[in-house]
Amino acid sequence: MADTPTPARKPKAAITHIGNHELSPATLMMGHGYDPVLSEGSLKAPIFLTSTFAFPSAADGKRFFEGITGKVPGGTDGLVYSRFNGPNQQILEGRLAVWDGAEEALSFSSGMTAICVLFLAYCNAGDVIVHSGPLYAASEGFVAKTLSRFGVTYVDFPAGATREELDAVMARAKAQAAAQGGKVAMVYLESPANPTNALVDVEAVRDARDAAFGPECPIAIDNTFLGPLWSRPLDHGADIVVYSLTKYVGGHSDLVAGSIAGAKKWMTPVRMLRNVMGGIVDPNTAWMLMRSLETVELRMDRAGENAARVCAWLAVHPKVEKLGYLGMIDDPRQQDIFDRHCTGAGSTFSLYIKGGEAEAFRFLDNLRIAKLAVSLGGTETLASLPAAMTHLSVPDERKAQLGITDNLVRVSIGIENADDLIADFEQALAAV
């Protein structure tokens, strides 16, 4: 019958509790959202390599498109076309939502695709974006260079801003939007900030947002450095959580993807724009991410333990100026934010080599186990120099303002043996 949803969209009911016991995300990753009966009993979901899906009936096709196009609210309950949805993507998105306690999640072909579509879904000409700093260079560049071409401006604030400072920023943004004939479209955060590891007080941002604009101005946060294990920003006042899934979730340096998650009301405008623009993650990458989610807790736990040991060793090395590591915070304000928002210190940190670019280059060029490469959150240890690499496009004055110095080496610790990593860092520092 036309009113019967397609079986592929209706797997067996998800098991999230046993009696009064709530199952953990790590357990749910093994099967949440997938019913083997719908795929010939296959224990793992197949990769659905198809561009389009056959409708059970013409009436079903009409109903599915009514949901896709938004003519009927609530989205579609059927599979239509792979630019819109697909089995692998929908299973992945259901599992991503579990980690952050979100109502819905959306997957994208890269983290920057997710971020750009998010901004475009919420911003109109004359609007203002309030954002923390620093942001990942491409995120900051999209706001400052691309959106500005369409009449969207921004007001930024340092990651560690207090409530009083945030109130002033919100007031400035409100006045700026009024002068431009627009609104404050979004508050966009990155915490910890890339690459300094500076934390944003999400609760204070929420309170300042509520006081200035009310809850209808969304707060989005890039949680890539700590998510999904060490921080759940939706619990602290954010409305939308953003990820580069390339990092810890993918975790093997073999794919590129991104996601956002939050309440359905925040996801729907983004989903509608993604339907038009494309940018959804492909089925093979979605399948790989589902595989990786089964071990994300194990990998992040091991990487976090390794980082704690490596940083304890680096902290007392005579050629290390300082560390930007969340397990060794020396600022009371930042420690307070960490205590309220984080459950772990992560495995990515800033290593400041005594000297400048030349000394940092010598350290990087002498690493033997750690790889000289950008990105983070993989099984292997990576090291790079943001000022000369990922943040090279950031103007020098802006880099100085944000503390992105020529001696700041960004390190992402992997799951190797910690003693081996310490030996590698020791010999590389000896060459400095």
C-alpha positions in Angstrom: 0.0 0.0 0.0 1.1 3.5 -0.7 0.9 4.5 3.0 3.3 1.7 4.0 6.9 3.1 4.6 9.6 1.3 2.6 11.2 -1.5 4.6 14.7 -0.1 4.1 13.7 3.0 6.1 12.2 1.1 8.9 14.7 -1.3 10.5 13.7 -3.1 13.7 13.3 -0.9 16.7 16.6 0.2 18.2 17.6 -1.3 21.5 18.9 1.6 23.7 18.1 0.1 27.1 18.0 -3.2 28.9 15.4 -2.8 31.5 16.4 0.4 33.3 20.0 0.2 32.2 20.9 2.6 29.4 23.4 1.2 26.8 26.6 3.2 26.2 27.4 4.7 22.8 30.4 2.3 22.5 27.9 -0.6 22.7 25.4 1.0 20.3 28.1 1.4 17.6 28.0 -2.3 17.0 24.5 -2.3 15.4 22.4 0.8 16.1 20.2 1.7 13.1 20.9 -1.5 11.1 18.7 -4.6 10.8 20.5 -7.6 9.2 17.2 -9.0 8.1 16.9 -6.2 5.5 20.3 -7.2 4.0 20.1 -10.9 3.5 21.3 -11.4 7.1 24.6 -9.7 6.6 26.1 -9.0 10.1 27.6 -5.7 8.9 25.7 -3.3 6.6 26.7 -3.7 2.9 28.0 -0.7 1.0 25.1 0.5 -1.1 26.7 1.7 -4.3 23.8 3.1 -6.2 22.8 6.6 -7.4 19.1 6.1 -7.2 16.5 4.0 -5.5 13.4 2.2 -6.8 10.1 3.3 -5.4 7.5 0.8 -4.2 4.8 2.8 -6.1 4.2 6.1 -7.8 2.4 7.3 -4.7 5.4 6.5 -2.5 7.7 8.4 -4.9 5.4 11.4 -4.6 5.4 11.2 -0.8 9.2 10.8 -0.6 9.7 13.9 -2.8 7.2 15.9 -0.7 9.5 15.2 2.3 12.7 15.9 0.4 11.5 19.2 -1.0 10.0 20.3 2.2 6.5 20.5 0.8 5.5 18.3 3.7 7.5 19.1 6.8 9.5 16.4 8.7 11.7 15.1 5.9 11.3 11.9 3.9 10.7 8.4 5.2 12.0 6.9 2.0 15.2 6.5 -0.1 15.2 8.7 -3.1 18.5 9.6 -4.7 22.1 9.5 -3.3 22.5 13.3 -3.3 19.8 13.3 -0.6 20.2 10.1 1.4 21.2 6.5 1.4 21.3 3.5 3.7 25.0 3.9 4.7 24.6 7.6 5.4 21.5 7.2 7.4 22.9 4.5 9.6 26.1 6.6 10.1 24.1 9.7 11.0 22.0 7.8 13.5 25.2 6.6 15.2 26.8 10.0 15.2 23.8 11.5 16.9 24.1 8.9 19.7 27.5 10.2 20.7 26.4 13.8 21.2 22.9 13.1 22.5 21.6 14.8 19.5 18.2 14.5 17.8 19.7 14.3 14.3 23.0 14.3 12.6 24.0 15.1 9.0 27.1 13.8 7.2 29.2 15.6 4.6 32.0 15.0 2.2 34.4 17.0 4.4 34.5 19.0 7.6 34.7 22.2 5.6 31.7 21.2 3.5 29.7 20.8 6.7 30.9 24.2 8.0 30.3 26.1 4.7 26.8 24.6 4.2 26.0 25.4 7.8 26.9 29.0 7.4 25.1 29.4 4.1 21.9 27.8 5.5 21.7 30.4 8.3 23.2 33.6 6.8 21.6 36.3 4.6 23.1 39.5 3.2 23.5 42.0 6.0 23.8 39.4 8.7 26.6 39.2 11.3 28.4 36.1 12.6 29.8 36.2 16.1 32.8 33.8 16.4 35.5 32.8 18.8 39.2 33.0 17.8 41.3 31.4 16.7 39.3 29.2 14.3 40.7 26.7 11.9 42.2 28.8 9.1 39.7 27.6 6.4 36.8 28.3 8.7 38.0 31.8 9.5 38.8 32.4 5.8 35.3 31.4 4.7 33.8 33.9 7.1 36.2 36.7 6.4 36.8 36.3 2.7 33.9 34.4 1.1 30.8 35.4 3.1 32.0 39.0 3.1 31.5 39.0 -0.6 27.8 38.5 0.0 27.4 41.2 2.7 27.9 39.0 5.7 30.2 40.4 8.4 31.6 39.1 11.7 32.6 40.1 15.2 35.1 37.9 16.9 36.3 37.4 20.5 39.2 35.5 22.2 38.4 32.0 23.2 38.8 32.6 26.9 36.4 35.6 27.0 34.5 36.2 30.2 30.8 36.8 30.5 31.3 40.6 30.7 33.4 40.5 27.5 30.9 38.3 25.8 28.1 40.7 26.6 30.0 43.5 25.0 30.7 41.5 21.9 27.0 40.5 21.6 26.0 44.2 21.9 28.5 45.2 19.3 27.3 42.5 16.9 23.7 43.5 17.5 24.5 47.1 16.6 26.5 46.1 13.6 23.6 43.9 12.3 21.1 46.7 12.8 23.3 49.1 10.8 23.5 46.6 8.0 19.8 45.8 8.0 20.4 42.2 9.0 20.5 40.1 12.2 23.0 38.2 14.2 22.7 34.9 12.3 24.9 32.6 14.4 27.4 32.3 17.2 30.2 30.0 16.0 32.7 28.5 18.4 35.8 26.3 18.2 36.8 24.8 21.4 39.6 23.8 21.9 40.8 26.3 19.4 43.1 25.1 16.6 46.0 25.2 17.2 46.4 26.8 20.6 44.0 24.5 22.5 42.3 27.6 24.1 38.9 26.7 25.5 35.6 28.6 25.1 33.2 28.9 28.0 30.1 27.5 26.2 27.8 28.1 29.2 28.8 31.8 29.4 28.3 32.1 25.6 24.9 30.6 25.9 23.9 33.0 28.7 25.2 36.0 26.8 23.4 34.9 23.7 20.2 34.4 25.6 20.4 37.8 27.1 21.2 39.6 23.8 19.2 37.7 21.2 17.2 34.9 22.8 17.6 31.2 22.0 16.6 31.5 18.4 20.1 32.6 17.4 21.9 29.2 17.2 25.2 28.5 18.8 27.4 26.1 16.8 30.7 24.6 18.0 33.5 22.8 16.2 34.3 20.0 18.7 36.8 18.2 16.5 39.7 18.3 19.0 37.8 16.6 21.8 34.8 14.8 20.3 33.0 12.7 20.5 34.6 11.2 23.7 36.0 14.0 25.8 33.4 16.7 25.4 29.6 16.9 24.7 28.9 20.6 23.9 25.2 20.1 23.5 25.1 19.4 27.2 26.7 22.8 28.0 24.5 25.1 25.9 25.5 24.7 22.3 22.7 24.0 19.7 24.8 22.5 16.9 28.0 20.4 17.2 30.4 20.3 14.2 33.0 17.7 13.4 35.7 16.9 10.9 35.1 13.2 10.9 38.5 12.8 9.2 40.0 13.2 12.6 39.2 11.0 15.6 36.0 9.5 14.3 37.6 8.3 11.1 40.8 8.0 13.0 43.0 6.1 10.4 44.0 8.9 8.1 42.3 7.2 5.2 39.2 9.2 4.6 37.8 12.8 4.6 34.3 13.6 5.9 32.4 15.9 8.2 29.2 16.2 10.2 26.9 18.4 12.2 24.4 17.3 14.8 21.7 18.9 17.0 17.9 19.3 17.3 15.8 18.6 14.3 14.8 22.3 14.0 18.4 23.3 13.6 19.2 20.4 11.2 16.3 20.9 8.8 17.5 24.1 7.1 21.0 22.6 6.6 19.5 19.3 5.3 17.4 21.2 2.7 20.4 23.2 1.5 22.5 20.0 1.3 19.8 18.4 -0.8 20.2 21.2 -3.3 24.0 21.6 -3.2 25.1 18.1 -2.6 28.1 17.4 -0.4 26.7 14.4 1.4 29.3 11.8 2.4 29.6 9.0 -0.2 28.5 5.4 0.7 32.0 3.9 0.9 33.2 6.6 3.3 30.1 6.3 5.4 30.7 2.6 5.7 34.3 3.2 6.7 33.2 5.6 9.4 30.7 3.1 10.7 33.6 0.7 11.0 35.8 3.3 12.8 33.0 4.2 15.2 33.2 0.7 16.7 36.7 1.4 18.0 36.7 5.2 18.5 36.5 4.9 22.3 39.4 2.5 22.4 41.6 4.6 20.1 40.9 7.8 21.8 41.5 6.3 25.3 44.9 5.0 24.2 45.9 8.2 22.4 44.9 10.2 25.5 46.9 8.0 27.8 49.9 8.3 25.5 49.6 12.1 25.3 49.6 12.4 29.1 52.9 10.4 29.3 54.6 12.2 26.4 53.6 15.7 27.7 54.8 14.8 31.2 58.2 14.1 29.7 58.2 17.1 27.4 57.2 19.5 30.2 60.6 19.3 31.8 62.8 19.2 28.7 65.2 22.1 28.5 64.5 22.8 24.8 60.7 23.1 25.3 59.5 26.6 26.1 56.0 25.5 27.1 53.1 23.2 26.3 49.5 24.0 25.2 48.1 20.8 26.7 44.8 20.6 28.4 46.2 18.2 31.0 48.6 21.0 32.2 46.6 24.2 32.3 48.2 27.1 34.2 45.4 29.6 33.8 42.6 29.4 36.5 39.9 30.6 34.0 40.8 27.9 31.5 41.0 25.3 34.2 37.5 26.2 35.3 36.2 25.8 31.8 38.0 22.5 31.4 36.6 21.2 34.7 33.0 22.0 33.7 33.1 21.1 30.0 35.7 18.3 29.4 36.1 14.7 30.5 39.6 14.3 29.1 42.6 16.3 28.0 42.7 14.9 24.5 45.7 13.9 22.5 46.4 17.0 20.4 48.5 19.8 21.9 50.8 22.7 21.1 54.6 22.2 21.6 56.5 25.4 21.8 60.2 24.8 20.9 62.7 27.3 22.3 63.7 29.4 19.3 61.8 30.1 16.1 60.9 28.6 12.8 64.4 27.2 12.2 64.5 25.3 15.5 61.0 24.0 14.9 61.9 22.9 11.4 64.9 21.0 12.7 62.7 19.2 15.3 60.2 18.3 12.6 62.8 17.1 10.1 64.4 14.8 12.6 61.3 12.9 13.7 61.5 9.2 12.9 58.3 7.7 14.2 56.0 10.7 14.2 55.0 11.8 10.7 55.4 15.3 9.4 51.9 15.9 8.2 48.8 18.0 8.9 45.6 16.6 10.4 45.1 15.0 13.7 43.3 12.2 15.6 44.7 9.3 13.6 46.3 6.1 14.8 49.7 7.5 14.0 51.4 10.5 15.7 51.5 13.6 13.5 53.4 16.9 13.8 53.2 20.1 11.8 54.0 23.8 12.1 50.7 25.7 11.8 52.2 29.1 11.2 53.9 27.8 8.1 51.3 25.2 7.0 47.6 25.0 8.0 47.5 28.7 9.1 49.9 30.1 6.6 47.1 32.0 4.9 46.2 33.8 8.1 47.7 37.4 8.1 50.8 37.8 10.2 49.1 40.4 12.5 46.2 38.0 13.1 48.5 35.1 13.8 50.4 37.3 16.4 47.1 38.3 18.0 46.0 34.7 18.2 49.3 33.3 19.5 50.1 31.2 16.5 53.9 31.7 16.6 56.7 30.4 14.5 57.8 28.0 17.2 54.4 26.4 17.8 54.4 22.8 16.7 51.1 21.1 16.7 51.3 17.5 17.8 48.6 14.8 17.6 49.6 11.7 19.5 48.6 8.3 18.1 48.3 4.9 19.6 51.9 3.7 19.2 53.9 2.7 22.3 54.4 5.8 24.5 58.1 4.9 25.3 58.8 4.7 21.6 57.3 8.2 21.0 59.3 9.6 23.9 62.5 8.2 22.4 61.6 9.7 19.1 61.0 13.1 20.6 64.2 12.9 22.6 66.4 12.4 19.6 64.5 15.0 17.5 65.0 17.6 20.2 68.7 16.7 20.5 69.0 17.9 16.9 67.6 21.4 17.7 
